[in-house]
Amino acid sequence: MALIKADFVLLLSCVDRKGLVSAIANCITSQDCNIVQNAQFGDATTGRFFMRLSFAAPEGMTVDRFSAAFKPVAAAYDIDWQVHDLSVKQRALIMVSQGGHCLNDLLYRTSTGYLPMEVTSVVSNHTKWKRRCDHEGIPFHHLPVTPENKAEQEAALLALIDEQQVDVIILARYMQVLSDEICKRLEGRVINIHHSFLPGFKGAKPYHRAYDRGVKMVGATAHYVTSDLDEGPIIAQDVSCVDHADTVEDLIAQGQENESRVLTRAVKAHCEHRVMLNNLRTVVFK
């Protein structure tokens, strides 16, 4: 028997109330749609309810058509919601500096179809990865940043994002701090990766200083970008163990593996519409 494939995803959150799930399910089935997967979470601390529903739809169903039928339910229960067509890939702009391990993994995972996204372009403050992007046929934009031209270059970045109709911006080891203004404008759309030593080993050569302190594990954290540096809502994390025999180079290599893996995991969850913001935290449905 063939598996039923989901066509749409409905994300929603609201104050938890009796009859909520039934009303949502009835609205979906009344449109001749079939629920393929359902994940839900009730936050006992805030009383907030979160749900992700994927469903198969009859021919001719569109986001607008489904939305029109769902709006009365959303209004009755004061629901914050989004519906997404799974046939539409997320449009991603990747930003990178000189370290290319995350960029290379993202490009590979996209080429295999593992990541449901389309890379519209790569932006960098260096030219090191231009040839790699040219090989993939991906537009490359060199936007070098100095204290004097930072505002000008951020304006150019925003123009690219608007022109390319970008859904998500991925900081694949982009070693420039975005301004508060751009963080607020792109809230919930920018994903960053950093090593899990933060805030203990901020600044230059964190792995060298971690080695000097004899750390026993290295890791990585992927999170949404906010104006609070490296403190946005966390999407994914992972660690690996090291011991006394490992060199600085070993720590760096393991750290880069962790960063690539964790960033890809976070991007996949975001592009599959599995992440919901819950104040300073996230709900990430499997």
C-alpha positions in Angstrom: 0.0 0.0 0.0 1.4 3.4 -1.0 2.1 5.9 1.7 0.0 9.0 1.6 2.1 12.1 1.0 1.4 15.4 2.7 0.7 18.4 0.5 0.4 21.2 3.2 1.5 22.0 6.7 -0.6 23.9 9.2 1.3 25.5 12.2 -0.6 27.1 15.0 -0.4 28.3 18.6 -3.0 29.7 21.0 -4.2 29.5 24.6 -5.1 25.9 25.3 -8.8 25.3 25.4 -11.3 22.4 25.3 -12.5 21.5 21.9 -9.6 23.1 20.1 -8.2 20.0 18.5 -11.6 18.8 17.4 -12.4 22.1 15.7 -9.2 22.1 13.8 -9.5 18.5 12.7 -13.1 19.0 11.6 -12.1 22.0 9.5 -9.4 20.0 7.7 -11.6 17.0 7.1 -14.5 19.1 6.0 -12.3 20.3 3.1 -11.8 16.7 2.0 -8.3 16.7 3.3 -6.6 13.8 5.1 -4.4 14.4 8.1 -1.1 12.6 7.5 0.8 13.6 10.7 0.0 15.5 13.8 2.3 16.7 16.5 1.2 18.9 19.4 2.6 20.4 22.7 0.9 22.1 25.6 3.2 24.3 27.6 2.1 23.9 31.2 4.1 26.9 32.2 2.4 29.4 29.9 -0.8 27.6 29.1 0.1 27.9 25.4 -0.8 25.2 22.9 1.3 24.4 19.8 0.5 22.1 16.9 1.9 21.1 13.5 -0.5 19.3 11.2 0.5 17.9 7.8 -2.3 16.9 5.5 -3.0 15.6 2.0 -5.4 17.7 0.0 -7.6 17.1 -3.1 -6.6 18.4 -6.4 -7.1 22.2 -6.7 -6.5 23.0 -3.1 -4.4 26.1 -2.5 -3.1 28.0 0.5 -5.7 30.7 -0.1 -8.6 28.3 -0.4 -7.6 26.5 2.8 -7.0 29.8 4.6 -10.5 31.1 3.7 -12.1 28.0 5.3 -9.8 28.0 8.4 -10.2 31.7 9.3 -13.5 31.3 11.2 -11.9 28.6 13.4 -8.8 30.7 13.9 -11.0 33.7 14.9 -13.1 31.6 17.3 -10.1 30.3 19.2 -7.8 33.3 18.7 -5.2 31.2 16.9 -1.9 32.4 15.5 -1.4 30.3 12.4 0.4 29.7 9.1 -0.3 27.3 6.3 2.4 26.2 3.9 2.4 24.5 0.5 5.1 21.7 0.8 5.6 21.8 -3.0 7.1 25.3 -2.6 10.7 25.2 -1.5 12.1 27.8 0.9 14.3 30.4 -0.8 17.6 30.6 1.1 20.4 33.1 1.0 23.6 31.9 2.6 26.2 34.2 4.2 29.8 33.0 4.8 33.2 34.4 5.6 36.3 32.3 5.3 35.4 29.0 7.0 33.6 27.0 4.3 32.6 23.8 6.2 29.0 24.8 6.8 28.6 26.3 3.4 29.9 23.1 1.7 27.6 20.9 3.7 24.5 23.1 3.0 25.2 23.1 -0.7 25.7 19.3 -0.8 22.6 18.6 1.2 20.6 20.9 -1.0 21.9 19.2 -4.2 20.8 15.8 -2.9 17.3 17.1 -2.0 17.8 16.5 1.7 17.2 20.2 2.4 13.9 21.4 0.8 15.3 24.8 -0.2 16.6 26.7 -3.2 19.8 28.7 -2.7 19.2 32.0 -4.3 22.7 33.3 -3.8 25.7 33.3 -1.5 26.9 36.6 0.2 30.4 36.9 1.6 32.7 39.6 3.0 35.5 37.7 1.3 36.0 36.2 -2.2 37.4 32.8 -1.0 34.3 30.8 -1.9 33.4 32.5 -5.2 34.8 29.7 -7.4 32.9 27.1 -5.3 29.7 28.9 -6.0 30.5 29.5 -9.6 31.0 25.7 -10.0 27.5 25.2 -8.5 26.0 27.9 -10.7 25.0 29.9 -7.6 25.2 33.7 -7.8 27.9 35.0 -5.5 27.9 38.6 -4.1 31.0 40.0 -2.5 30.1 42.6 0.2 33.2 43.5 2.1 32.4 45.1 5.5 34.3 47.9 7.2 33.1 50.2 10.1 32.7 53.0 7.5 30.6 51.0 5.0 28.6 48.7 7.3 25.3 50.5 6.9 25.7 50.7 3.1 26.5 47.0 2.8 23.5 46.0 5.0 21.3 48.1 2.7 22.7 46.2 -0.2 22.0 42.9 1.6 18.4 43.9 2.3 18.0 44.8 -1.4 19.2 41.4 -2.4 16.9 39.7 0.1 13.9 41.7 -1.3 14.9 41.2 -4.9 15.4 37.5 -4.5 12.3 37.0 -2.4 14.3 35.3 0.3 12.5 33.3 3.0 15.4 32.4 5.2 19.0 33.8 5.7 21.6 31.3 6.9 24.8 32.5 8.6 27.1 29.7 7.7 30.0 30.9 9.8 29.5 34.5 8.7 31.9 36.4 11.0 30.2 39.8 11.0 27.7 41.1 13.6 24.4 42.2 12.1 23.1 45.5 13.3 20.1 45.7 15.7 18.0 47.2 12.9 18.6 44.4 10.4 18.0 41.8 13.2 14.7 43.3 14.0 13.6 43.5 10.4 14.5 39.9 9.7 13.3 38.5 13.0 12.6 34.7 12.8 14.2 34.4 9.4 17.9 34.4 10.2 19.6 31.2 11.5 23.2 31.3 12.9 25.6 28.7 14.1 28.3 29.1 16.8 30.4 26.8 18.9 29.0 25.8 22.2 31.9 27.3 24.1 30.1 30.6 24.1 29.9 32.6 26.3 32.9 31.0 28.0 35.3 31.3 25.1 34.2 34.4 23.1 36.5 36.2 20.7 39.5 35.0 18.7 40.8 31.4 18.7 38.1 29.9 21.0 39.3 26.4 20.4 42.9 27.3 21.4 41.6 28.7 24.6 39.3 25.7 25.2 42.3 23.4 24.6 44.3 25.4 27.2 41.5 24.9 29.7 41.3 21.1 29.0 37.7 20.9 27.9 36.3 17.4 27.6 33.6 18.1 24.9 33.0 20.4 22.0 29.7 21.3 20.5 27.6 23.7 18.4 24.4 25.7 18.8 22.1 26.8 15.9 19.7 29.6 16.8 17.6 32.4 15.4 19.4 35.7 15.3 18.3 38.5 17.6 19.9 41.8 18.6 21.3 40.0 21.6 24.5 38.5 20.2 24.4 34.6 20.1 21.5 34.5 22.5 18.5 34.0 20.2 16.0 31.1 20.5 17.9 27.8 20.1 16.8 25.4 17.4 19.4 22.6 17.6 22.5 21.6 19.6 25.0 18.8 19.7 28.3 17.8 21.3 31.2 15.4 20.9 33.7 14.2 23.5 37.4 15.0 23.4 40.2 13.8 25.7 43.7 14.7 26.9 45.3 13.2 23.8 43.4 15.5 21.3 45.3 18.4 19.8 44.0 21.9 19.0 43.6 20.7 15.4 41.5 17.8 16.6 39.2 20.1 18.6 38.8 22.4 15.6 38.0 19.5 13.3 35.4 18.0 15.7 34.0 21.5 16.2 33.6 22.1 12.5 31.8 18.7 12.1 29.4 19.6 14.9 28.8 23.0 13.4 28.0 21.6 10.0 25.7 18.9 11.4 23.8 21.1 13.8 23.3 23.9 11.3 22.0 21.5 8.7 19.6 20.0 11.2 18.3 23.4 12.2 17.9 24.6 8.6 16.0 21.4 7.7 13.6 21.8 10.6 13.0 25.4 9.7 12.5 24.6 6.0 10.1 21.8 6.8 8.1 24.2 9.0 8.8 22.3 12.2 10.0 25.2 14.4 7.7 27.5 16.4 8.8 30.3 18.7 7.7 30.1 22.3 8.9 33.4 23.8 12.7 33.0 24.2 12.5 29.3 23.5 11.4 27.1 20.5 9.1 24.2 20.0 10.7 21.9 17.4 8.5 19.1 16.2 10.1 15.9 14.8 
